[in-house]
Amino acid sequence: MSGKPTDTPAAKPRKRKPKAEGAETPVARSRLRWALMWFGRGLGAVAGFYAVLILLFSFVPPPINLYQLGETWRLGGIDKDWVSWEEIAPVMARSAVAAEDANFCNHWGFDMAAIRAAIEAGSNRGASTISQQVVKNVFLWHGRTWVRKAMEAVLTPVVELVWSKERILEVYLNVAEFDEGVFGVQAAAQHHFGVDARDLTPLQAARLAAVLPDPQGRSASEPTSFVRSRTRAIISGAETIAADGRSACFED
C-alpha cells in the first residue's frame, strides 16, 4: 500500500441562489418598519391632540378658528362675541335646529336619513348636521377635501360622546357666521337688530337662522323674498320641534 496521500477533488464553491425578483432586502424591511412606526406615532399624536382639545372645549370657549383667522386677514378684522348658553334666547336654539338639523336630538352626529336623501338627489346639501358643522368650524377647515371629510367623520362621534347636545348647540351658535365677518349669535343680534342674544324675538331668531348656510349671500336685517319665506318656515319648524319633543335634548 502506497504511503502517498491520495488526491481528493477540490470543493466546489457554493452558488448563491438567485434573489427572487421583487423580494425585500433586510434594509428595505427595516425602512418599512421605521416608516410604519413613525406613521403610527404621528397618528397617535394627532389623535391625542384632538382628544385634549375636545375635552378642553367641553367647558372652555374655543378660541379663534382657521376660517375666522382667514377672514380676519382678508377683511382686516371680524366681529365675534362669545355668550353662554344662559345668555341665548331659547327660541334661537330652536330656530337654528329647525333650519339646519331638525333631527338634532335624535341622531349621534350623522343624520342617516338626510344622507340617503342627499345621495339620491345627487347632492350633499342638507346632509351635514349641526354636530358635523361644529367639528368643521372648531377643529378643522372649510373645503370639500377627502382628508377633511374623513377627519370630520372620525371626530364627530367623539364630540357627540364627550359633549352634551346643549354644549354642541352652544358652541355652534357662538362660532357660526351670520354675516360677512360677523360670528356668533351675540355679535349677529347686535349687528342686525341692535339687541342682545338673550332678547331675540321668534321673528329675529328665525331671520338669523334663515341666512344659514349662506350668510354672505343673505341678510337677516334686509331680507329678500326668499329669506322672508324661509323665515316663515323656520318659525313654524321651531314651534313644531318644541311641540313634538325634538328640542328636549337641549331644553329643560
C-alpha positions as CSV (number, residue, x, y, z in Angstrom):
1,M,0.0,0.0,0.0
2,S,1.4,3.3,-1.1
3,G,2.1,6.0,1.6
4,K,1.4,8.8,-0.7
5,P,-1.7,10.8,0.0
6,T,-4.4,10.3,-2.5
7,D,-5.7,13.3,-4.3
8,T,-9.3,14.5,-3.3
9,P,-11.4,16.5,-5.6
10,A,-11.4,20.3,-4.7
11,A,-14.6,21.5,-3.0
12,K,-16.7,23.4,-5.5
13,P,-17.7,27.0,-4.4
14,R,-21.3,27.1,-3.3
15,K,-23.5,29.0,-5.7
16,R,-25.8,31.6,-4.2
17,K,-29.4,31.2,-5.1
18,P,-30.6,34.0,-7.3
19,K,-32.7,36.5,-5.4
20,A,-36.3,36.3,-6.2
21,E,-37.4,39.3,-8.2
22,G,-39.2,41.8,-6.0
23,A,-38.0,40.2,-2.7
24,E,-37.4,42.7,0.0
25,T,-33.9,43.1,1.4
26,P,-33.3,43.4,5.2
27,V,-32.6,47.1,4.6
28,A,-35.9,47.6,2.8
29,R,-37.8,45.8,5.5
30,S,-36.1,47.9,8.2
31,R,-37.0,51.1,6.4
32,L,-40.7,49.9,6.0
33,R,-40.9,49.1,9.7
34,W,-39.3,52.5,10.5
35,A,-41.8,54.3,8.3
36,L,-44.8,52.4,9.8
37,M,-43.6,53.1,13.3
38,W,-43.3,56.8,12.7
39,F,-46.6,56.9,10.8
40,G,-48.3,55.2,13.8
41,R,-46.7,57.7,16.2
42,G,-47.9,60.5,14.1
43,L,-51.4,59.3,14.1
44,G,-51.3,58.8,17.8
45,A,-50.0,62.3,18.3
46,V,-52.8,63.7,16.1
47,A,-55.4,61.7,18.0
48,G,-54.1,62.7,21.3
49,F,-54.0,66.4,20.3
50,Y,-57.7,66.3,19.2
51,A,-58.7,64.4,22.3
52,V,-57.2,67.1,24.5
53,L,-58.9,69.8,22.5
54,I,-62.3,68.1,22.6
55,L,-62.0,67.6,26.4
56,L,-60.8,71.2,26.9
57,F,-63.5,72.8,24.7
58,S,-66.2,70.8,26.6
59,F,-66.1,73.6,29.2
60,V,-63.8,76.3,27.7
61,P,-64.9,78.5,24.8
62,P,-62.9,77.6,21.7
63,P,-60.6,80.4,20.5
64,I,-60.5,81.8,17.0
65,N,-60.6,79.0,14.4
66,L,-58.9,78.7,11.0
67,Y,-61.7,80.1,9.0
68,Q,-62.0,83.1,11.3
69,L,-58.3,83.7,11.0
70,G,-58.6,83.7,7.2
71,E,-61.5,86.2,7.4
72,T,-59.6,88.4,9.8
73,W,-56.7,88.5,7.4
74,R,-59.0,89.1,4.4
75,L,-61.3,91.7,6.0
76,G,-58.8,93.4,8.4
77,G,-60.9,92.2,11.4
78,I,-64.0,90.3,12.4
79,D,-66.8,90.8,14.9
80,K,-67.2,88.0,17.4
81,D,-68.5,87.9,21.0
82,W,-68.9,84.6,23.0
83,V,-72.0,84.3,25.2
84,S,-73.0,81.5,27.5
85,W,-76.0,79.2,26.9
86,E,-78.0,81.1,29.5
87,E,-77.5,84.3,27.5
88,I,-79.1,82.9,24.4
89,A,-82.8,83.1,23.8
90,P,-84.3,79.6,23.8
91,V,-86.1,80.4,20.6
92,M,-82.8,81.0,18.8
93,A,-81.7,77.5,19.6
94,R,-85.0,76.0,18.3
95,S,-84.8,78.2,15.2
96,A,-81.2,77.0,14.4
97,V,-82.2,73.4,14.8
98,A,-85.3,73.8,12.8
99,A,-83.3,75.4,10.0
100,E,-80.3,73.2,9.9
101,D,-80.8,69.9,11.7
102,A,-84.4,69.1,12.7
103,N,-83.4,65.7,14.0
104,F,-80.6,67.0,16.1
105,C,-81.8,65.4,19.2
106,N,-82.4,62.0,17.6
107,H,-79.0,61.3,16.0
108,W,-75.4,60.6,17.2
109,G,-73.8,63.1,14.9
110,F,-74.9,61.8,11.4
111,D,-78.5,62.1,10.1
112,M,-78.6,58.9,8.0
113,A,-82.0,59.7,6.5
114,A,-80.7,63.1,5.3
115,I,-77.5,61.5,4.0
116,R,-79.5,58.9,2.0
117,A,-81.9,61.6,0.7
118,A,-78.9,63.8,-0.4
119,I,-77.2,60.8,-2.2
120,E,-80.4,60.1,-4.0
121,A,-80.7,63.7,-5.0
122,G,-77.0,63.7,-6.2
123,S,-76.0,66.4,-3.7
124,N,-74.6,66.7,-0.1
125,R,-76.7,69.7,0.7
126,G,-78.8,69.2,3.8
127,A,-76.8,66.1,4.9
128,S,-74.4,67.9,7.2
129,T,-75.6,68.0,10.8
130,I,-75.0,70.7,13.4
131,S,-72.5,68.4,15.1
132,Q,-70.6,68.0,11.9
133,Q,-70.6,71.7,11.3
134,V,-69.2,72.3,14.8
135,V,-66.4,69.8,14.2
136,K,-65.6,71.5,10.9
137,N,-65.7,75.0,12.3
138,V,-63.9,74.4,15.6
139,F,-61.3,71.7,14.8
140,L,-60.8,71.6,11.0
141,W,-61.1,73.8,8.0
142,H,-63.5,74.7,5.2
143,G,-63.4,72.8,1.9
144,R,-64.5,69.6,0.3
145,T,-61.3,67.6,0.5
146,W,-61.5,63.9,1.4
147,V,-59.0,64.4,4.2
148,R,-61.2,66.9,5.9
149,K,-64.3,64.8,5.4
150,A,-62.5,61.7,6.8
151,M,-61.3,63.6,9.9
152,E,-64.8,65.1,10.3
153,A,-66.3,61.6,10.2
154,V,-63.9,60.4,12.9
155,L,-64.2,63.4,15.2
156,T,-68.0,63.9,15.1
157,P,-68.9,60.8,17.1
158,V,-66.2,61.6,19.6
159,V,-67.6,65.1,20.1
160,E,-71.2,63.6,20.4
161,L,-69.8,61.2,23.1
162,V,-68.0,63.8,25.2
163,W,-70.2,66.9,24.8
164,S,-73.8,67.3,25.7
165,K,-76.3,68.3,23.0
166,E,-76.7,71.6,24.8
167,R,-72.9,72.2,24.6
168,I,-72.8,71.3,20.9
169,L,-75.5,73.8,20.1
170,E,-74.0,76.4,22.4
171,V,-70.7,76.2,20.5
172,Y,-72.4,76.1,17.2
173,L,-74.4,79.4,17.9
174,N,-71.2,81.1,19.0
175,V,-69.0,80.2,16.0
176,A,-71.5,80.3,13.1
177,E,-71.2,83.2,10.7
178,F,-74.3,85.3,10.3
179,D,-73.0,88.0,8.0
180,E,-69.6,88.7,6.4
181,G,-67.1,88.8,9.2
182,V,-69.9,88.5,11.9
183,F,-69.5,85.4,14.0
184,G,-71.7,84.2,16.9
185,V,-75.3,84.9,17.8
186,Q,-74.5,87.8,20.1
187,A,-72.5,89.7,17.5
188,A,-75.2,88.9,15.0
189,A,-78.1,90.1,17.2
190,Q,-76.3,93.4,17.8
191,H,-75.2,93.7,14.2
192,H,-78.7,93.1,12.6
193,F,-81.1,94.2,15.3
194,G,-79.3,96.1,18.0
195,V,-80.3,93.7,20.7
196,D,-78.6,91.1,22.8
197,A,-78.9,87.4,22.0
198,R,-81.0,86.8,25.1
199,D,-83.6,89.3,23.8
200,L,-84.1,87.9,20.3
201,T,-87.8,87.5,19.3
202,P,-89.0,84.5,17.4
203,L,-89.0,86.5,14.2
204,Q,-85.5,87.8,14.7
205,A,-84.2,84.4,15.7
206,A,-85.8,82.9,12.6
207,R,-84.3,85.6,10.4
208,L,-80.8,84.8,11.8
209,A,-81.3,81.1,11.2
210,A,-82.6,81.8,7.7
211,V,-79.3,83.2,6.5
212,L,-77.6,79.9,7.1
213,P,-75.7,78.3,5.4
214,D,-75.1,81.3,3.1
215,P,-74.5,84.3,5.5
216,Q,-72.6,86.3,2.9
217,G,-75.3,85.9,0.3
218,R,-78.3,86.6,2.6
219,S,-79.2,89.2,5.1
220,A,-81.3,89.0,8.3
221,S,-81.9,92.7,8.5
222,E,-82.5,93.3,4.8
223,P,-84.3,90.1,3.9
224,T,-85.1,89.1,0.3
225,S,-88.4,87.4,-0.5
226,F,-86.5,84.1,-0.2
227,V,-85.3,84.9,3.3
228,R,-88.8,86.0,4.3
229,S,-90.3,82.7,3.0
230,R,-87.6,80.7,4.7
231,T,-88.1,82.7,7.9
232,R,-91.8,81.7,8.0
233,A,-90.9,78.1,7.5
234,I,-88.3,78.2,10.3
235,I,-90.8,79.8,12.8
236,S,-93.3,77.0,12.0
237,G,-90.5,74.4,12.3
238,A,-89.3,75.8,15.7
239,E,-92.8,75.6,17.0
240,T,-93.2,72.0,15.7
241,I,-90.0,70.6,17.3
242,A,-91.0,72.2,20.6
243,A,-94.4,70.6,20.4
244,D,-93.3,67.1,19.3
245,G,-90.3,66.9,21.7
246,R,-87.5,67.1,19.2
247,S,-86.0,70.0,21.2
248,A,-86.0,68.1,24.5
249,C,-82.3,67.3,24.4
250,F,-81.3,71.0,24.8
251,E,-84.3,72.4,26.7
252,D,-85.3,71.8,30.3
